[in-house]
Amino acid sequence: MAKKVKHEEEEKLERWLVSYADFITLLFAFFTVLYALSQADKSKYKQAAENIQRAFLSSGGIFPLKGAPFTPFEKAPDQGSPAPPSPSDVGKFGKSDDQAVAKMREKIQELFEKSTGLSLRAGDIDVYRTETGFKIRLQEDVIFKPESDKIRRNSIPFLYEIGKRLSRMGMPIQVEGHSDSTEGRHGDPWPLSMNRAYNVVRFLIEASKFPSNNISVGGYGDSRPLASSDTPEGRQRNRRVEISVVTNNQPLSDSPW
């Protein structure tokens, strides 16, 4: 019996072409996507770069626009820093605070005369520093009539403007009423001083929209006199309302008055 001859299967050498073609197709698709993305964002990148350059230039930066020469400094850089300020020039009780207080006093006095059309006497309005900030001192005649806790009608515009400015500062305040030993019904100065302070607080909250959670009231009667009550001048000085502003150790020169 004749043996069957086994024919060897032909080796399919072209199989690698399929994998290679798939690989080339994937590479082509990958680079096509990259190219499309780069072309789509090219104009956006250019526009963004120009916008950034303009932003720096408008704020004094050093990046020039296209075609402009690059100049890192408009002038020669400083050759060192100036001498540091002395302790008397800065800090809680520095000269800068003295200047800020003097400027604030001048502005408040001008505000009164402008809003009321009235002139002030020496000492009617004062501003001075305290351990926690500063105080605005308003003598009795600036806001009230003698023996009265009702706010003068012609002082309302002034008190309104003061309240608006204090509200913008965003700092806690306390309104303090003071009187002399001869004021008040039945010789009791405490109710009058308290009522005056309370009426000022109520006006600041209702008219000037000062935050009620940032304001307090105090009445001291004749317990904190500025001068002797034995003379008419001394009694006049003791009759006053003071607005105490707590600056939380912030320099007065930084106060947004």
Summary of the structure (lengths in Angstrom):
residues: 257
radius of gyration: 39.2
end to end distance: 122.4
largest distance: 154.9
contacts: 653
relative contact order: 0.11
helix: 47%
strand: 12%
